[in-house]
């Protein structure tokens, strides 16, 4: 078992020291595991991001079909009731409105 030095005798807590060490360790793991030069293309995108970019490109070519508005069924729709809808009185009073 590894014994950590006791920093409490110096007047401070050891928690910030441990958090800094954990952050440095996580940074090294991220840098050496994720940011390998062989895994990115000429634009700096990893393979997972390249798949997302392909989805975005496909989304850019999406065209909406508005022909439904030209159909007779849509043109025969009528408004029933009042428009815009007016809220009915009711509910609780707002305690914080005063």
Gaussian input, Z-matrix of N, CA and C with variables (Angstrom, degrees):
# hf/3-21g

backbone

0 1
 N
 C     1     B1
 C     2     B2     1     A1
 N     3     B3     2     A2     1     D1
 C     4     B4     3     A3     2     D2
 C     5     B5     4     A4     3     D3
 N     6     B6     5     A5     4     D4
 C     7     B7     6     A6     5     D5
 C     8     B8     7     A7     6     D6
 N     9     B9     8     A8     7     D7
 C    10    B10     9     A9     8     D8
 C    11    B11    10    A10     9     D9
 N    12    B12    11    A11    10    D10
 C    13    B13    12    A12    11    D11
 C    14    B14    13    A13    12    D12
 N    15    B15    14    A14    13    D13
 C    16    B16    15    A15    14    D14
 C    17    B17    16    A16    15    D15
 N    18    B18    17    A17    16    D16
 C    19    B19    18    A18    17    D17
 C    20    B20    19    A19    18    D18
 N    21    B21    20    A20    19    D19
 C    22    B22    21    A21    20    D20
 C    23    B23    22    A22    21    D21
 N    24    B24    23    A23    22    D22
 C    25    B25    24    A24    23    D23
 C    26    B26    25    A25    24    D24
 N    27    B27    26    A26    25    D25
 C    28    B28    27    A27    26    D26
 C    29    B29    28    A28    27    D27
 N    30    B30    29    A29    28    D28
 C    31    B31    30    A30    29    D29
 C    32    B32    31    A31    30    D30
 N    33    B33    32    A32    31    D31
 C    34    B34    33    A33    32    D32
 C    35    B35    34    A34    33    D33
 N    36    B36    35    A35    34    D34
 C    37    B37    36    A36    35    D35
 C    38    B38    37    A37    36    D36
 N    39    B39    38    A38    37    D37
 C    40    B40    39    A39    38    D38
 C    41    B41    40    A40    39    D39
 N    42    B42    41    A41    40    D40
 C    43    B43    42    A42    41    D41
 C    44    B44    43    A43    42    D42
 N    45    B45    44    A44    43    D43
 C    46    B46    45    A45    44    D44
 C    47    B47    46    A46    45    D45
 N    48    B48    47    A47    46    D46
 C    49    B49    48    A48    47    D47
 C    50    B50    49    A49    48    D48
 N    51    B51    50    A50    49    D49
 C    52    B52    51    A51    50    D50
 C    53    B53    52    A52    51    D51
 N    54    B54    53    A53    52    D52
 C    55    B55    54    A54    53    D53
 C    56    B56    55    A55    54    D54
 N    57    B57    56    A56    55    D55
 C    58    B58    57    A57    56    D56
 C    59    B59    58    A58    57    D57
 N    60    B60    59    A59    58    D58
 C    61    B61    60    A60    59    D59
 C    62    B62    61    A61    60    D60
 N    63    B63    62    A62    61    D61
 C    64    B64    63    A63    62    D62
 C    65    B65    64    A64    63    D63
 N    66    B66    65    A65    64    D64
 C    67    B67    66    A66    65    D65
 C    68    B68    67    A67    66    D66
 N    69    B69    68    A68    67    D67
 C    70    B70    69    A69    68    D68
 C    71    B71    70    A70    69    D69
 N    72    B72    71    A71    70    D70
 C    73    B73    72    A72    71    D71
 C    74    B74    73    A73    72    D72
 N    75    B75    74    A74    73    D73
 C    76    B76    75    A75    74    D74
 C    77    B77    76    A76    75    D75
 N    78    B78    77    A77    76    D76
 C    79    B79    78    A78    77    D77
 C    80    B80    79    A79    78    D78
 N    81    B81    80    A80    79    D79
 C    82    B82    81    A81    80    D80
 C    83    B83    82    A82    81    D81
 N    84    B84    83    A83    82    D82
 C    85    B85    84    A84    83    D83
 C    86    B86    85    A85    84    D84
 N    87    B87    86    A86    85    D85
 C    88    B88    87    A87    86    D86
 C    89    B89    88    A88    87    D87
 N    90    B90    89    A89    88    D88
 C    91    B91    90    A90    89    D89
 C    92    B92    91    A91    90    D90
 N    93    B93    92    A92    91    D91
 C    94    B94    93    A93    92    D92
 C    95    B95    94    A94    93    D93
 N    96    B96    95    A95    94    D94
 C    97    B97    96    A96    95    D95
 C    98    B98    97    A97    96    D96
 N    99    B99    98    A98    97    D97
 C   100   B100    99    A99    98    D98
 C   101   B101   100   A100    99    D99
 N   102   B102   101   A101   100   D100
 C   103   B103   102   A102   101   D101
 C   104   B104   103   A103   102   D102
 N   105   B105   104   A104   103   D103
 C   106   B106   105   A105   104   D104
 C   107   B107   106   A106   105   D105
 N   108   B108   107   A107   106   D106
 C   109   B109   108   A108   107   D107
 C   110   B110   109   A109   108   D108
 N   111   B111   110   A110   109   D109
 C   112   B112   111   A111   110   D110
 C   113   B113   112   A112   111   D111
 N   114   B114   113   A113   112   D112
 C   115   B115   114   A114   113   D113
 C   116   B116   115   A115   114   D114
 N   117   B117   116   A116   115   D115
 C   118   B118   117   A117   116   D116
 C   119   B119   118   A118   117   D117
 N   120   B120   119   A119   118   D118
 C   121   B121   120   A120   119   D119
 C   122   B122   121   A121   120   D120
 N   123   B123   122   A122   121   D121
 C   124   B124   123   A123   122   D122
 C   125   B125   124   A124   123   D123
 N   126   B126   125   A125   124   D124
 C   127   B127   126   A126   125   D125
 C   128   B128   127   A127   126   D126
 N   129   B129   128   A128   127   D127
 C   130   B130   129   A129   128   D128
 C   131   B131   130   A130   129   D129
 N   132   B132   131   A131   130   D130
 C   133   B133   132   A132   131   D131
 C   134   B134   133   A133   132   D132
 N   135   B135   134   A134   133   D133
 C   136   B136   135   A135   134   D134
 C   137   B137   136   A136   135   D135
 N   138   B138   137   A137   136   D136
 C   139   B139   138   A138   137   D137
 C   140   B140   139   A139   138   D138
 N   141   B141   140   A140   139   D139
 C   142   B142   141   A141   140   D140
 C   143   B143   142   A142   141   D141
 N   144   B144   143   A143   142   D142
 C   145   B145   144   A144   143   D143
 C   146   B146   145   A145   144   D144
 N   147   B147   146   A146   145   D145
 C   148   B148   147   A147   146   D146
 C   149   B149   148   A148   147   D147
 N   150   B150   149   A149   148   D148
 C   151   B151   150   A150   149   D149
 C   152   B152   151   A151   150   D150
 N   153   B153   152   A152   151   D151
 C   154   B154   153   A153   152   D152
 C   155   B155   154   A154   153   D153
 N   156   B156   155   A155   154   D154
 C   157   B157   156   A156   155   D155
 C   158   B158   157   A157   156   D156
 N   159   B159   158   A158   157   D157
 C   160   B160   159   A159   158   D158
 C   161   B161   160   A160   159   D159
 N   162   B162   161   A161   160   D160
 C   163   B163   162   A162   161   D161
 C   164   B164   163   A163   162   D162
 N   165   B165   164   A164   163   D163
 C   166   B166   165   A165   164   D164
 C   167   B167   166   A166   165   D165
 N   168   B168   167   A167   166   D166
 C   169   B169   168   A168   167   D167
 C   170   B170   169   A169   168   D168
 N   171   B171   170   A170   169   D169
 C   172   B172   171   A171   170   D170
 C   173   B173   172   A172   171   D171
 N   174   B174   173   A173   172   D172
 C   175   B175   174   A174   173   D173
 C   176   B176   175   A175   174   D174
 N   177   B177   176   A176   175   D175
 C   178   B178   177   A177   176   D176
 C   179   B179   178   A178   177   D177
 N   180   B180   179   A179   178   D178
 C   181   B181   180   A180   179   D179
 C   182   B182   181   A181   180   D180
 N   183   B183   182   A182   181   D181
 C   184   B184   183   A183   182   D182
 C   185   B185   184   A184   183   D183
 N   186   B186   185   A185   184   D184
 C   187   B187   186   A186   185   D185
 C   188   B188   187   A187   186   D186
 N   189   B189   188   A188   187   D187
 C   190   B190   189   A189   188   D188
 C   191   B191   190   A190   189   D189
 N   192   B192   191   A191   190   D190
 C   193   B193   192   A192   191   D191
 C   194   B194   193   A193   192   D192
 N   195   B195   194   A194   193   D193
 C   196   B196   195   A195   194   D194
 C   197   B197   196   A196   195   D195
 N   198   B198   197   A197   196   D196
 C   199   B199   198   A198   197   D197
 C   200   B200   199   A199   198   D198
 N   201   B201   200   A200   199   D199
 C   202   B202   201   A201   200   D200
 C   203   B203   202   A202   201   D201
 N   204   B204   203   A203   202   D202
 C   205   B205   204   A204   203   D203
 C   206   B206   205   A205   204   D204
 N   207   B207   206   A206   205   D205
 C   208   B208   207   A207   206   D206
 C   209   B209   208   A208   207   D207
 N   210   B210   209   A209   208   D208
 C   211   B211   210   A210   209   D209
 C   212   B212   211   A211   210   D210
 N   213   B213   212   A212   211   D211
 C   214   B214   213   A213   212   D212
 C   215   B215   214   A214   213   D213
 N   216   B216   215   A215   214   D214
 C   217   B217   216   A216   215   D215
 C   218   B218   217   A217   216   D216
 N   219   B219   218   A218   217   D217
 C   220   B220   219   A219   218   D218
 C   221   B221   220   A220   219   D219
 N   222   B222   221   A221   220   D220
 C   223   B223   222   A222   221   D221
 C   224   B224   223   A223   222   D222
 N   225   B225   224   A224   223   D223
 C   226   B226   225   A225   224   D224
 C   227   B227   226   A226   225   D225
 N   228   B228   227   A227   226   D226
 C   229   B229   228   A228   227   D227
 C   230   B230   229   A229   228   D228
 N   231   B231   230   A230   229   D229
 C   232   B232   231   A231   230   D230
 C   233   B233   232   A232   231   D231
 N   234   B234   233   A233   232   D232
 C   235   B235   234   A234   233   D233
 C   236   B236   235   A235   234   D234
 N   237   B237   236   A236   235   D235
 C   238   B238   237   A237   236   D236
 C   239   B239   238   A238   237   D237
 N   240   B240   239   A239   238   D238
 C   241   B241   240   A240   239   D239
 C   242   B242   241   A241   240   D240
 N   243   B243   242   A242   241   D241
 C   244   B244   243   A243   242   D242
 C   245   B245   244   A244   243   D243
 N   246   B246   245   A245   244   D244
 C   247   B247   246   A246   245   D245
 C   248   B248   247   A247   246   D246
 N   249   B249   248   A248   247   D247
 C   250   B250   249   A249   248   D248
 C   251   B251   250   A250   249   D249
 N   252   B252   251   A251   250   D250
 C   253   B253   252   A252   251   D251
 C   254   B254   253   A253   252   D252
 N   255   B255   254   A254   253   D253
 C   256   B256   255   A255   254   D254
 C   257   B257   256   A256   255   D255
 N   258   B258   257   A257   256   D256
 C   259   B259   258   A258   257   D257
 C   260   B260   259   A259   258   D258
 N   261   B261   260   A260   259   D259
 C   262   B262   261   A261   260   D260
 C   263   B263   262   A262   261   D261
 N   264   B264   263   A263   262   D262
 C   265   B265   264   A264   263   D263
 C   266   B266   265   A265   264   D264
 N   267   B267   266   A266   265   D265
 C   268   B268   267   A267   266   D266
 C   269   B269   268   A268   267   D267
 N   270   B270   269   A269   268   D268
 C   271   B271   270   A270   269   D269
 C   272   B272   271   A271   270   D270
 N   273   B273   272   A272   271   D271
 C   274   B274   273   A273   272   D272
 C   275   B275   274   A274   273   D273
 N   276   B276   275   A275   274   D274
 C   277   B277   276   A276   275   D275
 C   278   B278   277   A277   276   D276
 N   279   B279   278   A278   277   D277
 C   280   B280   279   A279   278   D278
 C   281   B281   280   A280   279   D279
 N   282   B282   281   A281   280   D280
 C   283   B283   282   A282   281   D281
 C   284   B284   283   A283   282   D282
 N   285   B285   284   A284   283   D283
 C   286   B286   285   A285   284   D284
 C   287   B287   286   A286   285   D285
 N   288   B288   287   A287   286   D286
 C   289   B289   288   A288   287   D287
 C   290   B290   289   A289   288   D288
 N   291   B291   290   A290   289   D289
 C   292   B292   291   A291   290   D290
 C   293   B293   292   A292   291   D291

   B1=1.4332
   B2=1.5176
   B3=1.3308
   B4=1.4567
   B5=1.5111
   B6=1.3072
   B7=1.4573
   B8=1.5185
   B9=1.3443
   B10=1.4596
   B11=1.5176
   B12=1.3331
   B13=1.4666
   B14=1.5225
   B15=1.3181
   B16=1.4599
   B17=1.5189
   B18=1.3381
   B19=1.4619
   B20=1.5272
   B21=1.3123
   B22=1.4585
   B23=1.5300
   B24=1.3070
   B25=1.4639
   B26=1.5244
   B27=1.3248
   B28=1.4648
   B29=1.5215
   B30=1.3033
   B31=1.4554
   B32=1.5105
   B33=1.3201
   B34=1.4560
   B35=1.5145
   B36=1.3047
   B37=1.4476
   B38=1.5230
   B39=1.2941
   B40=1.4590
   B41=1.5285
   B42=1.3195
   B43=1.4627
   B44=1.5261
   B45=1.3381
   B46=1.4723
   B47=1.5268
   B48=1.3157
   B49=1.4639
   B50=1.5221
   B51=1.3282
   B52=1.4673
   B53=1.5282
   B54=1.3298
   B55=1.4658
   B56=1.5206
   B57=1.3196
   B58=1.4711
   B59=1.5269
   B60=1.3183
   B61=1.4663
   B62=1.5287
   B63=1.3356
   B64=1.4633
   B65=1.5248
   B66=1.3302
   B67=1.4601
   B68=1.5201
   B69=1.3217
   B70=1.4688
   B71=1.5263
   B72=1.3170
   B73=1.4608
   B74=1.5209
   B75=1.3279
   B76=1.4653
   B77=1.5267
   B78=1.3297
   B79=1.4619
   B80=1.5164
   B81=1.3363
   B82=1.4599
   B83=1.5242
   B84=1.3228
   B85=1.4685
   B86=1.5263
   B87=1.3195
   B88=1.4614
   B89=1.5197
   B90=1.3308
   B91=1.4638
   B92=1.5234
   B93=1.3230
   B94=1.4568
   B95=1.5234
   B96=1.3294
   B97=1.4589
   B98=1.5244
   B99=1.3231
   B100=1.4548
   B101=1.5250
   B102=1.3010
   B103=1.4630
   B104=1.5219
   B105=1.3025
   B106=1.4598
   B107=1.5212
   B108=1.3291
   B109=1.4676
   B110=1.5226
   B111=1.3150
   B112=1.4529
   B113=1.5144
   B114=1.3118
   B115=1.4473
   B116=1.5208
   B117=1.3053
   B118=1.4622
   B119=1.5194
   B120=1.3296
   B121=1.4533
   B122=1.5236
   B123=1.3249
   B124=1.4596
   B125=1.5226
   B126=1.3405
   B127=1.4595
   B128=1.5165
   B129=1.3294
   B130=1.4523
   B131=1.5132
   B132=1.3520
   B133=1.4607
   B134=1.5231
   B135=1.3077
   B136=1.4554
   B137=1.5366
   B138=1.3321
   B139=1.4759
   B140=1.5254
   B141=1.3279
   B142=1.4639
   B143=1.5269
   B144=1.3293
   B145=1.4616
   B146=1.5256
   B147=1.3266
   B148=1.4603
   B149=1.5274
   B150=1.3369
   B151=1.4649
   B152=1.5269
   B153=1.3332
   B154=1.4604
   B155=1.5268
   B156=1.3231
   B157=1.4667
   B158=1.5280
   B159=1.3492
   B160=1.4608
   B161=1.5234
   B162=1.3458
   B163=1.4648
   B164=1.5255
   B165=1.3327
   B166=1.4604
   B167=1.5245
   B168=1.3209
   B169=1.4697
   B170=1.5288
   B171=1.3301
   B172=1.4603
   B173=1.5265
   B174=1.3169
   B175=1.4539
   B176=1.5275
   B177=1.3229
   B178=1.4622
   B179=1.5246
   B180=1.3126
   B181=1.4619
   B182=1.5256
   B183=1.3222
   B184=1.4583
   B185=1.5240
   B186=1.3060
   B187=1.4655
   B188=1.5252
   B189=1.3129
   B190=1.4562
   B191=1.5190
   B192=1.3346
   B193=1.4517
   B194=1.5239
   B195=1.3263
   B196=1.4528
   B197=1.5312
   B198=1.3109
   B199=1.4583
   B200=1.5292
   B201=1.3294
   B202=1.4620
   B203=1.5232
   B204=1.3345
   B205=1.4559
   B206=1.5278
   B207=1.3160
   B208=1.4606
   B209=1.5314
   B210=1.3107
   B211=1.4611
   B212=1.5208
   B213=1.3181
   B214=1.4647
   B215=1.5303
   B216=1.3399
   B217=1.4639
   B218=1.5243
   B219=1.3061
   B220=1.4621
   B221=1.5237
   B222=1.3088
   B223=1.4645
   B224=1.5283
   B225=1.3345
   B226=1.4575
   B227=1.5202
   B228=1.3047
   B229=1.4612
   B230=1.5198
   B231=1.3147
   B232=1.4601
   B233=1.5193
   B234=1.3227
   B235=1.4567
   B236=1.5198
   B237=1.3277
   B238=1.4573
   B239=1.5218
   B240=1.3104
   B241=1.4550
   B242=1.5162
   B243=1.3066
   B244=1.4532
   B245=1.5312
   B246=1.2876
   B247=1.4530
   B248=1.5196
   B249=1.2627
   B250=1.4667
   B251=1.5216
   B252=1.3056
   B253=1.4537
   B254=1.5214
   B255=1.3379
   B256=1.4626
   B257=1.5189
   B258=1.3131
   B259=1.4643
   B260=1.5240
   B261=1.3073
   B262=1.4579
   B263=1.5249
   B264=1.3266
   B265=1.4611
   B266=1.5227
   B267=1.2838
   B268=1.4568
   B269=1.5054
   B270=1.2803
   B271=1.4459
   B272=1.5095
   B273=1.3074
   B274=1.4566
   B275=1.5196
   B276=1.3103
   B277=1.4543
   B278=1.5258
   B279=1.3239
   B280=1.4486
   B281=1.5159
   B282=1.3208
   B283=1.4564
   B284=1.5251
   B285=1.3088
   B286=1.4618
   B287=1.5142
   B288=1.3316
   B289=1.4566
   B290=1.5225
   B291=1.3065
   B292=1.4698
   B293=1.4894
   A1=108.93
   A2=116.43
   A3=122.11
   A4=108.74
   A5=115.91
   A6=120.41
   A7=108.75
   A8=116.05
   A9=121.21
   A10=109.50
   A11=116.02
   A12=117.89
   A13=110.62
   A14=115.64
   A15=121.97
   A16=108.63
   A17=116.10
   A18=121.09
   A19=112.42
   A20=117.02
   A21=119.86
   A22=111.88
   A23=117.40
   A24=119.17
   A25=111.47
   A26=117.54
   A27=120.90
   A28=111.54
   A29=117.91
   A30=121.44
   A31=114.36
   A32=119.85
   A33=121.11
   A34=111.27
   A35=114.42
   A36=120.43
   A37=109.37
   A38=117.27
   A39=121.19
   A40=111.81
   A41=117.49
   A42=120.97
   A43=112.69
   A44=121.06
   A45=119.09
   A46=112.86
   A47=117.39
   A48=121.65
   A49=110.61
   A50=116.90
   A51=121.41
   A52=110.10
   A53=117.85
   A54=120.59
   A55=111.83
   A56=117.12
   A57=120.50
   A58=110.06
   A59=117.23
   A60=120.06
   A61=111.56
   A62=117.26
   A63=120.22
   A64=111.67
   A65=117.52
   A66=120.84
   A67=110.86
   A68=117.18
   A69=120.24
   A70=111.16
   A71=116.84
   A72=119.98
   A73=110.58
   A74=117.31
   A75=120.39
   A76=110.61
   A77=117.82
   A78=121.14
   A79=112.30
   A80=116.87
   A81=120.07
   A82=111.26
   A83=116.90
   A84=119.89
   A85=109.74
   A86=117.31
   A87=120.28
   A88=111.13
   A89=117.16
   A90=120.60
   A91=111.49
   A92=118.14
   A93=120.17
   A94=113.37
   A95=119.12
   A96=120.81
   A97=112.82
   A98=118.27
   A99=121.81
   A100=111.93
   A101=118.34
   A102=121.47
   A103=113.33
   A104=118.01
   A105=120.38
   A106=109.22
   A107=118.56
   A108=120.37
   A109=113.80
   A110=119.78
   A111=121.75
   A112=113.67
   A113=117.86
   A114=120.52
   A115=113.56
   A116=118.25
   A117=120.16
   A118=109.79
   A119=116.81
   A120=120.65
   A121=109.86
   A122=117.69
   A123=121.12
   A124=112.84
   A125=117.50
   A126=120.57
   A127=112.45
   A128=117.66
   A129=120.99
   A130=113.87
   A131=117.18
   A132=121.16
   A133=110.14
   A134=116.65
   A135=121.08
   A136=109.00
   A137=118.47
   A138=120.14
   A139=113.35
   A140=118.52
   A141=120.14
   A142=110.22
   A143=116.33
   A144=119.70
   A145=111.26
   A146=117.85
   A147=120.64
   A148=110.18
   A149=117.66
   A150=120.58
   A151=109.98
   A152=117.32
   A153=120.30
   A154=110.58
   A155=117.98
   A156=121.31
   A157=110.46
   A158=117.40
   A159=119.97
   A160=110.70
   A161=116.77
   A162=120.17
   A163=110.49
   A164=116.82
   A165=120.15
   A166=111.44
   A167=117.25
   A168=119.89
   A169=110.29
   A170=116.32
   A171=120.40
   A172=110.49
   A173=117.22
   A174=121.22
   A175=110.75
   A176=117.73
   A177=121.33
   A178=113.01
   A179=117.81
   A180=121.13
   A181=112.10
   A182=117.48
   A183=122.11
   A184=110.46
   A185=116.20
   A186=121.88
   A187=108.26
   A188=117.27
   A189=122.04
   A190=109.90
   A191=115.34
   A192=121.58
   A193=108.63
   A194=117.31
   A195=122.45
   A196=112.27
   A197=117.97
   A198=120.46
   A199=112.22
   A200=118.32
   A201=120.70
   A202=110.99
   A203=117.34
   A204=120.51
   A205=112.39
   A206=117.30
   A207=121.33
   A208=112.36
   A209=118.18
   A210=121.47
   A211=110.93
   A212=115.57
   A213=121.75
   A214=111.35
   A215=117.21
   A216=119.86
   A217=111.28
   A218=116.99
   A219=120.36
   A220=110.82
   A221=116.72
   A222=120.47
   A223=112.19
   A224=118.44
   A225=122.17
   A226=113.33
   A227=119.24
   A228=121.79
   A229=109.92
   A230=116.54
   A231=122.04
   A232=109.44
   A233=116.42
   A234=121.75
   A235=108.67
   A236=116.40
   A237=122.11
   A238=107.95
   A239=117.41
   A240=121.00
   A241=110.40
   A242=115.20
   A243=119.37
   A244=110.35
   A245=115.13
   A246=121.05
   A247=108.05
   A248=121.93
   A249=129.01
   A250=110.95
   A251=115.87
   A252=121.76
   A253=109.20
   A254=116.31
   A255=121.74
   A256=108.39
   A257=117.84
   A258=118.79
   A259=111.56
   A260=115.60
   A261=121.58
   A262=109.09
   A263=117.61
   A264=118.95
   A265=110.13
   A266=115.96
   A267=119.69
   A268=110.51
   A269=116.31
   A270=121.23
   A271=111.32
   A272=115.75
   A273=121.86
   A274=110.55
   A275=115.72
   A276=120.79
   A277=109.66
   A278=115.95
   A279=120.74
   A280=109.40
   A281=116.73
   A282=121.05
   A283=112.55
   A284=117.25
   A285=121.15
   A286=113.41
   A287=118.44
   A288=121.37
   A289=112.67
   A290=118.65
   A291=121.38
   A292=112.35
   D1=136.06
   D2=-177.99
   D3=-88.03
   D4=130.79
   D5=179.30
   D6=-100.54
   D7=122.30
   D8=178.80
   D9=-81.07
   D10=148.12
   D11=177.79
   D12=-65.61
   D13=149.98
   D14=-179.32
   D15=-91.30
   D16=104.79
   D17=-179.60
   D18=-90.72
   D19=-6.62
   D20=-178.17
   D21=-69.14
   D22=-23.60
   D23=179.40
   D24=-71.78
   D25=-17.43
   D26=179.29
   D27=-88.11
   D28=4.45
   D29=175.69
   D30=97.69
   D31=3.25
   D32=-178.59
   D33=-130.72
   D34=175.44
   D35=179.03
   D36=-93.27
   D37=152.82
   D38=178.70
   D39=-87.78
   D40=-5.76
   D41=-177.96
   D42=-61.65
   D43=-46.93
   D44=178.18
   D45=-60.61
   D46=-37.36
   D47=178.78
   D48=-63.33
   D49=-43.48
   D50=179.75
   D51=-67.25
   D52=-40.10
   D53=178.70
   D54=-63.93
   D55=-39.65
   D56=177.89
   D57=-65.13
   D58=-42.82
   D59=177.87
   D60=-61.99
   D61=-42.36
   D62=178.31
   D63=-65.51
   D64=-37.84
   D65=178.19
   D66=-66.01
   D67=-41.30
   D68=177.35
   D69=-64.42
   D70=-42.25
   D71=178.94
   D72=-63.45
   D73=-42.87
   D74=178.67
   D75=-64.98
   D76=-37.76
   D77=177.53
   D78=-63.04
   D79=-43.09
   D80=178.29
   D81=-65.04
   D82=-42.14
   D83=178.88
   D84=-62.44
   D85=-45.17
   D86=179.82
   D87=-62.76
   D88=-44.92
   D89=-176.65
   D90=-64.90
   D91=-44.36
   D92=-174.80
   D93=-86.50
   D94=-18.05
   D95=-179.87
   D96=-96.27
   D97=-36.88
   D98=-171.83
   D99=-99.25
   D100=-39.05
   D101=-171.01
   D102=-95.39
   D103=45.91
   D104=176.77
   D105=-77.20
   D106=136.33
   D107=-177.80
   D108=-62.21
   D109=-28.30
   D110=-178.60
   D111=-73.86
   D112=-12.29
   D113=-175.13
   D114=-95.69
   D115=-4.04
   D116=-177.13
   D117=-113.80
   D118=153.99
   D119=177.90
   D120=-91.94
   D121=-168.35
   D122=-176.03
   D123=-67.79
   D124=-17.22
   D125=177.97
   D126=-94.99
   D127=-0.13
   D128=-179.69
   D129=81.72
   D130=24.93
   D131=-179.13
   D132=-104.56
   D133=134.90
   D134=175.64
   D135=-76.64
   D136=165.97
   D137=-179.30
   D138=-57.73
   D139=-36.92
   D140=178.63
   D141=-65.25
   D142=-39.98
   D143=179.09
   D144=-71.83
   D145=-29.81
   D146=178.05
   D147=-65.38
   D148=-37.48
   D149=177.75
   D150=-66.12
   D151=-38.94
   D152=177.83
   D153=-66.49
   D154=-37.93
   D155=178.21
   D156=-64.66
   D157=-36.56
   D158=177.35
   D159=-64.04
   D160=-37.36
   D161=177.06
   D162=-66.11
   D163=-39.61
   D164=179.46
   D165=-67.02
   D166=-37.71
   D167=177.23
   D168=-63.82
   D169=-40.50
   D170=178.36
   D171=-66.14
   D172=-33.95
   D173=177.16
   D174=-68.05
   D175=-31.34
   D176=178.94
   D177=-68.29
   D178=-23.94
   D179=179.38
   D180=-93.45
   D181=4.25
   D182=-179.13
   D183=-68.13
   D184=132.99
   D185=177.52
   D186=-122.26
   D187=135.19
   D188=179.98
   D189=-90.14
   D190=143.61
   D191=-179.52
   D192=-100.34
   D193=108.06
   D194=-179.72
   D195=-96.71
   D196=14.48
   D197=-177.84
   D198=-68.85
   D199=-16.63
   D200=178.43
   D201=-63.94
   D202=-27.68
   D203=179.71
   D204=-74.32
   D205=-13.89
   D206=179.09
   D207=-91.81
   D208=-7.46
   D209=-178.04
   D210=-74.83
   D211=152.45
   D212=-178.61
   D213=-65.67
   D214=-33.52
   D215=179.37
   D216=-61.66
   D217=-40.26
   D218=179.73
   D219=-70.14
   D220=-39.54
   D221=-178.17
   D222=-70.44
   D223=-20.86
   D224=178.53
   D225=-87.05
   D226=-1.26
   D227=178.94
   D228=-68.34
   D229=139.76
   D230=-179.62
   D231=-126.41
   D232=156.77
   D233=177.87
   D234=-89.75
   D235=128.04
   D236=176.11
   D237=-112.18
   D238=134.53
   D239=-179.76
   D240=88.10
   D241=-164.92
   D242=-177.42
   D243=-93.75
   D244=145.74
   D245=179.58
   D246=-136.05
   D247=125.25
   D248=-2.73
   D249=-72.24
   D250=158.63
   D251=-177.57
   D252=-70.19
   D253=130.17
   D254=177.58
   D255=-97.04
   D256=130.32
   D257=-178.13
   D258=-68.42
   D259=143.59
   D260=178.69
   D261=-80.31
   D262=146.92
   D263=177.51
   D264=-67.65
   D265=143.82
   D266=-180.00
   D267=154.94
   D268=-177.45
   D269=-179.65
   D270=87.55
   D271=-173.60
   D272=-178.34
   D273=-92.72
   D274=155.63
   D275=174.15
   D276=-73.35
   D277=144.41
   D278=178.04
   D279=-76.89
   D280=115.65
   D281=-177.44
   D282=-69.61
   D283=-24.33
   D284=-174.88
   D285=-99.20
   D286=7.90
   D287=-177.72
   D288=-83.25
   D289=-8.04
   D290=-175.73
   D291=-82.57

